[in-house]
Amino acid sequence: MMRVSLAERLSLSVLIGRRMFRSLFGRINAHPLIRWRFVAAKTDRLVIAPQDLRTADATRASEIYSGRFAFAGKVVVCDRRSPFEVTPPSDEWAETLLSFTWLRHLRAADSAITRANARSLIDEWISLQGRWHPLGWRNDILSRRILCWLNQAPFVLQDADTRFYRRFIRSLSRQIRYLRHGVKDTRDGLPRLQAVMALTCASLCLEGQSSQLRGSVRLLVEELRRQILPDGGHVSRNPGTLIEVLADLLPLRQLFAARHLQPPPAVNNAIDRIMPMLRFFRHGDGNFAAFNGMGPTPVDLLATVLAYDDARGSPVANAPHVGYQRIDAGEGTLIMDTGRPPPMALSQEAHAGCLSFELSWRQNRIVVNCGVPAVNKENWRQVARATTAHSTVVFNDRSSCRFFEAPALRRLLFGVPIISGPRRVTVERGTQDGEWLRASQDGYAREFGIVHSRAVRLSPDGSRLDGEDSFRPATGDRLPAWAPDEYAIRFHLHPAVKANRLSDGHGALLLLPDKELWTFDTTAQAVEIEESVFLASAEGPRRAVQIVIYDRARARSRVQWCFRHSPPVPSAPRGGRAEEPELPL
């Protein structure tokens, strides 16, 4: 049973109290007697529109025109009904529909038919939900819809009659006024930052909103300083959040220039800090490491935002504020999580993966974390957040962080927050026969009296990774007699990597997609090859395997292991045919 300390109870009570107050405040704003205040007194005039950096698919325009709405892994065929009248198959589907992010696909087709289709769907939403809807007017969805309407306004309003123009602008102004009134009630983290960016864009794009620019900029500066850490990481510790932030922040900076205004220094500073961190999290194949809620990498969007990086420098190695370390050596790359959980209010998607790492060689990822899928996240979220889904040590089949599982409060808290985890994480770096890292974390100290330490060293050419996991008492010189001491050291392999255990049971042979061979061996008594799943794939969850070492801390308090690249197999003589190396059974 989960034990909650007094400090954790206090923090949790404060979080619940704030959420209850903001939920009550949001319901008051939604009351018909209050909502009239957000009706625009006059029609604002659109003077400019921000650029949309996100990739669009013109082939999806015909599907939408035919009434087939395929979002978040679900397909709804409307059959002459409005999509805003059907029962959503999932919350993710409804959120995508109501945020209008799909307008960019209609714009990609750019024809009179798609423009008319876009206006028809917007008109239906205004008629059916333009006054109020419990989901559609939720602040995070509302802010994304405002940004999408502003982005696609030139496309939507081209050839539009006066009636629709006024109806569109009046509805947009009403949504902006509602969001401005309750922006501080938006969920903390990326949703709140997106809401503030939406208000700032609106202040620049609509003539009637320009008087609000100073207040919007003040909120934007506050959120950027609070959420973007000095090393460029995001306070939520999710690498993917940085891509989403830049996808909206870069067009916002362009808006200031287009209106002949100087953007706030905080905007340029945030962009300059984030850009190196995008390269920090990238492997050789261009994909991000799967830490703390990172799903499939939007490679096209990532390439677009990186095109704005004028420096194009090498990634930093040490990101102490966000809590990650990176080693680049030769053709090998290692990225390790060496940070504490984010603040409770921002931890709904954070993972219990302290001291987990990912390893890549050239264009191949070898050791990975499971990550999260692009769709159907709720079905996998808690499984993916557990320590067992990460390439690190798991004690007694428990996670190094504790999650507040309360189904009745899940909606109020926007998910399942972390209430406790590693409090002290130490990191050392050095150079000796390659670059090395030594880190420790006390996530298991209170429950089991054990501190986990991990040391890794990547050879100068990146072809060999030596590691050691050790376990010491949190207090005293012996592990407490009352605590169980079983552990499992897990190394999740990328789905493209094939693995078979060596005949002696002390290691495994790994075959990479380009036929390169790697070997894993350890000082432990035996290793196991078990099933795993890689969730952060663009194709959806994929079957994979993991290397697992089981033992007890009292019997073996130190385990050494090694991943090393094996020499290439000699090519066959001319005229012969090279045979693929066989993996031992």
N, C-alpha and C positions, 0 to 999 in steps of 0.2 A: 504494500500500500504506500502511496506517495506521501512522504512527510514534508511539510512545508514549514520553514522557519518563520520566526516572527518578522524578520526583515522582508522576507519574500511575501508574507501575507500582507504586510503594509503596502509594498509596491503593487501587489496585485489588487488590493482594495482601492488604491488611488487610481489605477488604470480602469478598473470597472466603474468606479464612481464617475470619472471623466467621460467615459463612453456612455453611461446612462444619461448624464446631463446633456451631452451633445445629441444623443438620440432623441431625448425629449425636446430639445430646442429645435431639431430638425422637424419633428412632428408638428410643433407649433407653427413653424414656417409653412408647412404644407397645408394648414387649415385654410379653407376657402375664404374666411374672413381676413386672413393675413396675406394670402397670395396676390390680392389685387394691388398691393403696393409695388409689385415687380412688373406691372404692365407699363410699357414705355409711354410717356406722355406724347411723344412725337416720334416719327420714323427717323432713325439714324441713317446716315449715308455712308456707304462703304467706299473708302478711298483707296485702299490697297489690300492685297491678300498675301499671306506668307507662302513660301515655297514648301511643297510637300516632298520630303526626301525619301519617303518609303516607296519601295518597289510596287508596281501595279501589274496586274495580269489582264490584258484586254480580252482574253478568251472567256473570262468569268462574267463579262458583261452580258453575253448572250444567255447564260444560265439565269442571271438575275432577271433579265427581260422576260424569260419564259416562266418566271415564278418559282424557280428552283434556288433555294437559299442554302448553300452548303457552308456552314460555319462551325468551327471548333469540333470537327469530326462528326457532326450531325447534319442530316439533310432534311429539309422541309420543303415539300411541294405545295404551294399555296392553293392551286386549283381555283383561280379567279377570286380568291380572298386576299385581303390585305395581310402581309406578314405580321403586322402589328395587332392582328386580331387572333392569330393562331396561338395555341398553347405551346410554349417553348419546350423543346425536348431536353434542354439542360440550361443551367444558369449561364454557362459560358457562351452558349449559342445566343441567348437573349442579350447578354452584355455586348457581344459583337454586333448584333443587329441594331441595338439602340444607340451604340456609340457612332454608327455611320462610318466606320473605318473602311467599309467596302465601297464607298463613293469613288475612291481612287481607281478602282477597276473599271467603273463606268467612264471615268475621265480618260483612261488609257485608250478606250475604243474611240472616243471623241467623234461622235456622229450626232446628227439631229435626233435620231431615235434614242440614243443613250441619254442625251440631255433631257429629252422629254420624259424618259423613264425616271431619271433622277428627280426631276421636279414633281412628278406624280407621287413618288414614294415619300418625298419630303412633305408634300401637301397632305398625304394620308396621315403621316405622323402628327402634323400640326393639328389636324382635325380630331384624331383619336386620343393623342397623349400630350398635345401641346399645352394643355392647362396643368395637368399633373399626372404622374404615374409613379408608383412607389419605387420601381427599379430604374426606370428611365431618367428620373430626376435625382438619382443618387449622385453625389458630388463627383465621384471619380468618373462615372459614365458621362455625366453632364459636361465635365471639362473636356473629355475626349471628343464629344460631339461638337462642342463649340469650336475646337481646333479644326476638326474635319470640315465643318461648314465654312469656316474662314478659308481653309486651304483650297477647297473646291468651289468657292463662290464664283470665280470667273467662268468656270465650266458650267455651273448650274444656272447662272443668271444670263448667260449668252442667249439671245433671242427670246428671253422671258418677257411676258407682258407686264404692264405696270402693276396689275393686281397681285401677281405672284411675287414680284419684287418687294412690294410693301409688306406682304404677308410673311415673306422669308425674313426680311430685315427686322420686322416687329417681333417675330418669334425669337430670333437670335438675340435681340436686345433684351428681351424678357428673361431668357436663360442666363445671360451675362449678369443681369442685375440680381437674379436669385443666387447665382454662384458667389458673387461678390459679397452678398449679405452673410453667407454661411461658409466662406472659404476656410475659416479656421476650424470648422467642424469636420473637414475632410480628413480621411485616414492619413496618419502621419507617414512620411517617407515619400516615395515617388508619386503616389496619387496627389498629395498636397502640393508638391513641387509642380506637377503638371497643371493643377488647378490655378496656381499663381501664374504660370507661364501663359495659360489660356487667357487670364484676365489682362495680362500685360499685352498680349497680341491684340486682344479686343480693343484696348485703349489706343493702340497705334493704328488699327485698321478701320475703326468706325469713328466718324467725325463726332457723333454725339457722346462718345465715351472718352474723348481726349482729356476731359477735365479730371478723369480718374487716374491719369497716367502716373502722377507722382506717388499716389498711394499704392498702385500696383507695383511700381518699381521698388518701393520701400519693402514690400512683402517679398518680392523676388530676391532682393539682396539678402534679406534675413534668412530665407530658406536655403539659398546657395551657400552662404557661410556656415550654416548649421549642418547641411546634409553632405556637402562635398568636402571631404577631409583634406588636410594639408598635402598628403601624398597623392591626391586625385581619386581615391576610392570613395565609394558611397557608404554612408553610415549604415545601411542595411547589410553591407558586405556581399551583396549579390552582384557579380561582375556584369550580368546582362543589363542591370539598371543603368549603367553608364552609357550603353548604346542608346537606350530610350531617351535618356536625358539629352544627349547631344542631338538626337533626331529632331527635337523641338527647340533646343537652345540655339543651334546654328541658324535656322531660319529666323528666330527672334532677333538675333544680332543683325541679320541682314535687314530686317524691318526698320531698326533704328537708323541704319545708314540710308535706307530708301526715304525715310522721313527727315533726313538731314539732321539727325539727332545723334549725340554721342552716347553709345551704350554705357551702362554703369560699369565701372572697373571690375566689379565682382563677376560680371558675365564673362569678360575676357579672361579673367584670372581662373575662373572655373573651367573654361574650355581648355586653357593652356595646361591645367593640372590633369584633366581627364585624359587628354590625348595620349600621353605616355602610358597611362594605365591600360588603355585599350591594347597596346602592344604587349604589356606585361602579361596579360591573361591569355595571349594567343599561343597556340602550339604551331609547329611547322606546317601543318595542313590548313592553317587559317582559322581553326575552331578554338573556341574558348574552353578553358578548364571548367569542369562542372562542380562548382562550389556554391553552397548557400542559395539554392533556388535557381541556378542557371540551367536552362533547358537547351534545346537545339540552337546553335548559333545562327542568327540571321546574317549569313555571309554577305549577301548583296547589300544590306543596309550598313553593315560594318565597313565594307569597302567604300561606300558612299561617304560616310562620315570621316573615314581616314583620309579621304582625298582632300579634306580641308586642313589637314595637318601640314603646316609649312615646314616644321622642323624635321619631321621624319627621322627622328633619332632612334637609337637603340633603347629597348625597354629598360626601366630601372630594375635593380636587383632586390632592393629592400623597400618594402612598403609597410613600415611599422604601425602607422596610424590605422589602416584598414585591416592589418594583421595577415599579410601574406609574404612569402619569400620566393625568389626565383633564382635558379642557377642555369646559365647558358654556358655550355662547354662543348666546343667542336660542333658536332651535329646533334647533340643531345640537349634536352631541356627538361628541367624539373621545376614544378610549382607546388608549394606546400602551404597549407592552411596553418598559420601560427597565431591565430587571434582568438579573443574571447567572443562570446555571443554578443550580438548587438543589443541595445536597450530593449526592455520588454515590449514597449509599444511598437517597436520596429521588427520584432522577431517572429512574426507569424509565418514567414517563409524561410527563416534561417535553419541551418542544419547542425546536427551534432557531429561534426566531422573534424574536430581539432586534431592536428598533426597528420591528417590525411594528405596524400600527395598524388600528383599525376606525372607520368614520365612519357616523353616522346622522343623518337629518333627519326631524324629527317622528316619525311612526310607521314610518319606512322605514329599514332598514339598507342602506347603499350599498356601502361597502368593508368586506370581512370577511376573516377567515382561514378556512381550510377546516374546522378543528375535527376532532372524531372522532365516529364514529357511535355510536348507542345499543347496537347489537348487532353481532356479527361484527367486533369491534374488532381482533382479531389480524390479520385480512386487510388492514386499512388502517393499522394503528398506525404502522409505520415510514414509510409514505408521508406520513401526516399530520404526523409529527414533523419532517420535512425542512423546510429553509428555503424550498424552492420552494412549499410549501403555505401560505405566509404572505405578507402584503402588505408586503414589504420587498425589500431588494436581495439578490440571489444572485450570488456570485462564482464564475465558472468551473464552474457547475453543482454546487457543493459547499455543504454546510451550514455554518453558522457554529459549530456544535457537532459534536464527534466522538462517535460512538456505539460502544460496545464490542460488536461483532458476534461472538459466540461461541456457536453453537447448542448446544454441549455443556454450557455453563454457564448457559443462559438460564433453566432451571427453578430452578437453585440461586440465581441472582441476582434471581429474580422478574421477569425481563424483560431489557431492553437498557438499561443505564445510560449516562449521559453521562459521558465521562471527561475531556473538556476543552471549553472554550467561551470566550466573552468573559470576560476577567479584569478589565478596566477599562471601566466604563460610566459616562460623565459625563452629567449632566442640568442644564440651566439653564431657568428660566422667567422670563417677563416680560410686560409689557403695552405694546403700541404698535400702534395701529390694530387692536386685538383682542388676544387672548391668544396667546402664542407659546411654543414649546418648541424647545430645541436639545439634541440628544443625540448621542453617539458611542459606538462599540463596536469592540473590537479582536479580534473573533472570527476575522478573516482575517489578522491581523498575522503570526502565526508561519508560516503556510503560504504566504502570498502577499505579505507585507510591506505590506498595505494596511489603513488604518483607515477605516471607514465612518462618516460623519456625516449626520444628518438633522435638518432644521429645518422646522417646520410652524407656520402661523399661521392661526387661525380667526377670521373677522371677527366683530364684535360681535353681528350678527344671526344668525350661524351659517350664512349662505348662501354662504360662499366659504372654501375651504381652499387656502392657498398652501403649497407645499412645495418643498424643495430637498434633493437628495442630492448629497453631495460625497465625494471620495476623495483621501486624502493619504497620503504614505509613512509607514510606522510609524517609520522612522528615516531621518535625512538629509532631503534636499530633493528627491529623485527616487525614483520607483518602481524597485525592483530590476529590472535587465535580464533576469534569469533567470526572473522570475515571469510567468505568463500574466495578462492583465488584462481578460478579457471579463466583462461583468456584465449582469444582467437585473434591471430594476426592475419588480416585479410588483404589480398591484393586483387582487386577486380581488374580483369583484362578487357581491352576493347574487343567488340564482337568480331572484328576482322582478324584477331590474333587467335591462332589455334594452339592448344596446349595439351601435352601429354606428360604424365608423370614418368620420371626416370626409373629404371629398373631397381635402383637401390633405395627408392622411396624418399631420398633426401633432396630431390629437386624436380624440375620440370623443364622440358624443351619447348620453346615457343617459336612458332613459324609465323612470320609477318606476311602481309599481302604481297610484298615484293620479293618473297622467297628468302628473305634474310632470316637467319637463325639467331635466337637469343637463348641463353640458358639461365635458369634460376636455381640456385642451391642455397642451403642453409645449414647451420650447425644443429638445428633441431632434429629430433628423432625421426620425424616423418612429415611430409606435406600431403595435403589432400587437394584434389581437383574437384570443385563443386560447381553446381549451376549458379548462374547469376543472370542479371538482366541489365541492359544498358538502356536507360530511359531517354537520355538526351540525344536522341537520333532524329534527324529530319524525317526519317521513314516511320517513326513511331517506335515503341519499345521493341528491342531486339534481344534475342537470346545471346548469352555470353557465359563465360566461365570465370571462376576466381580461384586463386591459390590460397589455401588456408593452412595455417600452422596452429595446432591445438596443444596446450600444455597448462601447467600450473605454476603460478609465480613462486611458490615455496620450493618447488622442485627445480625450476629453471628460471632464474630471475633475469637472465640476459640471453637474447637470441640474436645471432648474426645472420644476415642474409645478403644475397648478391644477385643482381641482374647484370649479365655481361653479354656483349655481342660476340657471336662465334665467327671465326674466319669464314669467308665465302667458300662455297663448294667449288672445286676446280671445274672449269668448263670442259666439255667433252671434246675429244680430238676432232679435227676437221673431217666432215663426212659422217660423223657419228651424231648421236642424239643425247643431249644431257638429260639425265633422269632427275626427277624431283626427289629431294631427300625424304626418306621415310622417317616418320616420328615413331619412336619406340612405344610399344604398348605396355 
